[in-house]
Amino acid sequence: MKINLKNAVAMGLLATVIGVTGCSKESPSTDNSQDGAAQNASAPEAKEKVKVDFWSIWDPSQGNGKLMADAVKKFNDANPDVEVVMSGQGGYDGVAEKLEAALVAKNTPVIAQIEESFLGRYNPIAADLSKYMSQSTIDNYIEGLTRSSFADGVFKAAPMNRSTPILYMNADLVKAAGLDPAGPKTWTELQEYAKKLTDPAKGIYGFSGYWDSDAWYWESAVYSYGGEMVNKDGSQVAFDNEKGSSIVKLFQDMIKDKTMLNAYSAQENQSDLIKQNFLDGKVAMDFDSIGSMGQLINNTKFNVSVAYQPQEGGKNSMVTGGANAIIIDKATEEQKKAAGKFLDFLSQDENVVSFFEQTGYLPTTKSALETPELKKWLQEKPQFKVAIDQLQFAHSRPWSKNWKAIYTSNVEFMKSALIDTSKDPKQVVHDAAVAAQKIIDENK
C-alpha cells in the first residue's frame, strides 16, 4: 500500500481583527487618535482558540463519520475556547500510513483514531491519558475494551468504536431444523448445525465466514481454540500448531461438503457477498462483526438471533476490534488538555448511548449500560445484549510493533487455503508463521 505523504490537515492560524475608528473616510481636521487609543487599551484581547486536529478513520461527511462530526460540533459549541478539527484519513491503514509520514515531517495531529492493535506500534509517541482525562472516565470504561489500552501499566488509548466477532443465525431456519435456538457452543457443533441447515434444493448454505482484511476472524478463532498469535513479549510467533490450523481445516472441510458458502470463490467483496446471501435467506449462519448487527437485523424478512463466537476446548475467548483514540505526546500542554476534555465528552452517557444505537458499535462505558434508555433498547433488541455480555471473554491483541505487517502477511496465507482447499492447513499455517517470524526478526 502506498503511503500518501501529503499532510491531510492544514494547520491554520486564527487572526484577531481589530477595527480602528477614523479611517480614510474621516475628515483630515478630525483627530480621534486619543479616543481610538483609549478604546484599544480598554478592549479585552480576544483569546486564541486551542486547535486540536483529530485524525479519524472516517469521512466526516457520511455514515459513522457524520455522526462523529456532529459530536465534534456539539463539543466545539459547548467549549468556545477549543476547536476540534476532524478529518478523515482513509480507514485504519490510512491513519497509520499518514501518521508515519507525519512523524517524519514532524507535523502530527493531536488526536489519532487508531486500530486497537496498533498501540504497540505507537506507544512511544502516545501521551499518558491519565494526565489529561478524568480518572472517573477512565475507571468507567468496560474492562473488556481496555485490554488494549494500557502499555506498561499506563493508560494510553481510550476506547472509541469497538466491536467483536459474533455468530448471526436465521432463527426461522434454526427452528425449522429442530436445533437449539441458543446456537452452537463449539466449532464442532457449528459444523453439525451447518449440515442440518444446508438445503441444496433451495440453494441454502448452513454457514459462511471469511478472514477479513487483517485475518481478524482467524485470529479470534485461534484464541477460541486456546491458542495465541505471539508470545508475551511479541518476540516469537505462537500459532504454528493445531490451535492455529484447526479453524482453517474446519472451513476447508465445510466448503468441500458444501455446507459453507466460500466467499473466496468469487471476485466480490467477501463481507458484502456473505451479508447479502444471509439477508436473502441463502446463508443460515454468518460469522461476522457486531458492527454489522444493525444492518442484518433491520433488513431481513426473518427473525435474526445471535450467539457467542464458538470455542473449542471449554473456554470462550474472542478478539475485540475497532479503534481507540490516542493523544500525541508532542502536542502542547494546552492541546493535550483540550484533547483530554474532548475524549471525556465522547464518553458521557448521552454520547455513548447515541453512538451505540445509531451504529451498532459496542457501548464503551459501564454507566451507559445502566441508563434507562439503553436498558430499554436492550430489552427490545436482545441481540445487542449478547454482544455486550460476550465482552467478558475478550482477549488482548498482540503488542508487536510490527503487527500490521504480520497480519497483512497472515491474511494472504489464510486466503490461499480457502481459494485452494486442497492445500494442507498445517503447512499453510506453518508457512504463515515462518513469514511472520521473519518480519519480527528483521525489525527488532
N, C-alpha and C positions, 0 to 999 in steps of 0.2 A: 504494500500500500504506500502510495507516495505521500510524503509529508508536505503540507501546504505551509510554506514559510511566511506567507502574508499574515500579519497580525490581524485577528478578527475584530479587535476592539480599538477604536480610535480614541486616544486619550485627549479629551478636550479640556480647555480652560474656561472657567466661568468668570467673565469680566463684570465689574460693577460700574455702571454708567451713572455719572453724577451730572445733573443738569445745572448749568450756571445761568443765573438771571442776568440779563443785559448783554445780548449778543450783537451781531452786526446790525440788527434792525433797530437798535436803540439810537437815540439822538446823540451826536458827539458831545453835546453840552451836558448830558446826563451822566453822573458819576455814582454808580451803585456798588463800587468795589468794596467799600467797608461793610455794606449790608450783606453782599454776597459772601464775603469772608466770614462774617458772623454766622450766616446760615450754615455754611460748610463746616464751621468749627463746632456748631451745636448739634448738627445732624449725626445720628449714630452710624457708624461704618457698617455696611452690610457684611454679614458673616458668610464666608465662602462655604459652600456645602462640602461635606466629606463624600467623595465619589468612590463607590465600591463597584468595580467591574466584576460581573458574575458570569462565568463561562458555563453554559448549560449544554446538556446533550440534546436539548430540544430546540426546535424553531419556535420563537416566541409568538409567531403569528397563527399557529394552528395546533389543534389537538391538546395534548398534555402541556405543550409549551405555552399555549394561550392561557391555560389555567394558571401556570406558574407566573406568567407575565402579569396576570390580573392580581396575583398575590403581591408581586413586586410593587405594582402601582398602589395597592392598598397600604403597603408599608411606607412607601415614599410619601403618600398623602398624610399619614399619621406622624411622620418624622421629617419635618421640613428642613432639618439641618443635615439630612443624609440623602444621597441619590444613588440607589442601587440601579445599575445599568446591566440588564440581562442581554446576552447574545448567544445564539445557537452556534455550536461548533461541529455539528455533523455526527452526533452519536458518541458512544463510549470511546471508540477508537479515534474519532475526530478530536475529541477533547484531549486525549492522551498525546496524539501527534502534535497538535498545536501547542500544548503545554511544553513539550520537549523543545520545540523551536523557540518558544517564548523564553525559556530558561537560558538558552544560548544567547538570545538577543537581549536578555535582561529586561524584558518587558512583559512581566507576568500579570495575570488578573489578581484580584483579591480573594475571590471565592471560585473554586472549581468543583464541578459536579463530576465525580469520577466513579467508574465501575468499582464495586466494593472490593474486589480482589487486588486493586491497584495500590492500596495503601502501602504495601511492602515496597513498592516502587517509589512512591512519593513521600514516604515517611520523613526523609531528611529535610524536605522543604515545607512540611506541614506544621502549622503552629499548634501549640498546646491549647485546645479549645476550652479547657477548664479555666483559663485566664481571661477568656472573653465571652463565654456563655454562662448563664445562670447554672449553678450546681443543681438546683431543683429541676431544671430542664434535662440535664444530663442523667440524673437519677430516675427520671420519669420515662426514659426510653425503654422499650421492651427488650429484655436481656438477649433474647434470641437474635435480635437485629444488631446488637452491639458487639458481637463476637469478631467482627471485622473492623471495629472502631478503635481498638487500642493497640498501641505499639510500645513495647517495653513498659506496659502499665500506664501509659499516658493516653488520655482520650484525645484522638486527633481527627476523627471523622464522624460527622453527625449523620444518622440515617435520614434518607430522603425517600425517593421512590424505591420500594423494596418488594421483592417477590420471592416465591418458592415454586418448585415444580409441584404438580398435583394431578391426580387422575380424574378426568371427566368421564362420566358414563351416561349413555342414553338409558335413563331409568325405565322407560317403557319397554325397551328390548330386554333389559336385565330381568324385569318382572315376567315378561312373556316366556323367557327361557327358564324360569323357575329358580333363578340364582339368588343368593343372599343380597338384598338391596344395599347392604353396607359396603359391598365391594370386596375385591380380593385383598388379603392382608400380605401375601407374599408374591414374589415374582412367579413362583411355581403355580400358585392359584390363579394369577393373572393369565397365564398360558391356558389353564383349564377353562377359565371364563371365556377367553377368546375363541376356543374351539367350539363351545356351545353357542356363542353369539354369532359365529360366522354362518352366513347363508348364501352360498354361491348362486343359487337360483335367483335371488333378489339383488345380487351384487353387493352384499354386505360383508365387510371385513370385521372381525371381532375387535381389532386393536390397530392403533398406529402411533408412531412416535418417531422422533429424529434426534440428532445430536445438538442442534443449534450451531451458530457460527463460532462458538468458543468451546464446543464439546461440554456445555454446561449440564445437559441431561445425562450424558455418560458419566461425568464426574460425580453427579448426585447419586446415580445408581451404584457406582463403586463404593461410596460411603455406605449405601444401604446394604451392601454385601459385607460390610465390616472392613473395607479397605481404606487406603489413603492415597493421595496424589504424591506427596513428598514427605520426607522425614521432618522432624520438628524444626530444625534449623534451615530447612529448604535446600540442603546440600546434596541430597540423594533422592532419586526417583523411587517411589514405593508401590507403584501399581503393576509391576511386571510379574503378575501372578494370576491365579484363578479369580481372585476378587476383582481384578481389573478386566478380565476377559469374559467372565460369566454372562454379563448383560449383552455383550456382543454376540456370543453364541446363541443366547436366547432369542435375540432379534433375528438372527440368521435362520434359526430353526422355524420361527413363526412365519417368516417370509416364504421359506421353502414349502411349508404346508398350507400356505395361502390363508392363514388366519390373521396376518398382519399386512396392511397396505404399506408397500415400500415407497416412501416418499422420495427416494433417490432414483426411482425408475423413470422419472420424468424430469424435464428441464425447468419445471416451475419452482417457485419458492416453496420450500418444504413446509414451512409453517402455514402458509396460505392454503396449500393443497390439502393438508390434513384438516384444517379448520373447516374448509368448505365441504369436504366429504362428511365430516361429523355433522355439520349443520343440515346437510342433505339426507341424513339418516343412513349413510353408506359406511360409516365407521362407528362401531358401538362404544369403543373406549378410546380416549385420546389423552396421551401423557403430554401435558403442556404446562405453561406458566399460569400462575394465578392472575397475571396481567391480562389474560385472555378471558377471564371469567365473565365480565360484563357482556362482551360480545357473544360468547357461547350461550349464556343463559337467556339473553334478551332477544336472540334472533332465531330461535328454534321453534318448531311446532310440536315439540315433545318435551317431556319433563327431563331436566338435567340434574343429576346428582354428582357428588364428588366424594373422593376418598383419599386418605393419605397416600403418598408415594409408597408403593410396595417395598418390602425389605426381604432379606433372606438371611436367616441366622438368629432371629429372635430379638433384634434391636432396631428400632426405627432410627434413621439418620438421613438427613437430606440437606442439600446445599441451599443457601439463600443467594439471591442475586439482586440486580438493580444497582442503584447508585447511592453513594454517600457524598457529603459535602466536606471539603477541606478549606481552611483559610491558609493562604500562602504566608509563611512567616516573614518574608522580606517586606511585606506591606508595612505602611506606617502604623504606629500605635493607634492613631485616630481611625484609620481604615479598619484595623482588626477589631477594634471595639464596636464600630458600626456594623461590621460583618457579623460579629457575635450576636448583636442585638437583632439582626435580621434572621439568623438561624433560630434564635429564641422565638421570634414571631411566627415562623413557619411551624413551630412545634406547639403552638397554642391549640387547645382542643378544637375550637371552631375551624381552624385551618386544616388540622389533621383529618377531622371527620369529613369535611367538604371534599378534600382531595381524594380520600379513600372512596367515598360514594360515587364520585364522578369518574374515577379512573380504574378502580379495582386493585390498585397497589395497596399493600398492607398498611393499616394504621401503625404509626411509629411509637405511640406513647401509651402507657398504662392508663393514664387518666382519661384518654379519649375513649377507651373501651368501656368506661363507667358512665359515660354521658347517656342521658335518656334517649337522645336521638340515635346514637349508634346502637344501643341495646334494641331499640325498636326495629332498626334496619336489619340487624342480625336475626331477629325473630322472623321477619318477613323473607329474608334471604339467608337461610341457614347454611348454604354452601360456603359463604364467606367465613362463617364461624369455624368451619372445618379447617380452612386455610390458616386462620389465626391460631387455632389450637395446635396445629402441626408445628408451630414455631418452637415448641418445647424440644423438638428433635433437631434443631438447627445445628449444622456443622460449620465450623470456621473454614475459610478458604485458604489456599496456600499463601505463604508470606514471601515466596521467592520474588525478588525484584524483576526477574525475567519471566514471570508467569505469563504475560501476554504472548511472548514469543513461543513459550512452551505450549499454551493451549491452541495457538494458531497451527502449530505443527501437529498436535494431537488430533485435531478435528479432521485433518486431511487423511490420517491413517484410519480413523473410525469410519469416515465416509466410504473409504475404499472397501471396507469389509461388507458394507451393505450394497454398494454398487456391484461388487462381485462376491456373492455369498458363498462361493466355493473356497474362498481364502480361509486359512486356518486362523481362527480368532486369537489363539495364543501367540501365534507368530506375528500377527498384526500388532497386538499389544506390546509384544517384545520389541518390535521394530520402533514403535512409538516411544517406548521407554528409552531405547538407545539414543534416539534423536533428541529426546528431552534432556537426557543426562549430558549429552554433548553441549547443549545450549547452556546448561548450568556450569559445566566445567570451563567453558570458554569465556564466561562472563563473571568469574569470581573476583 
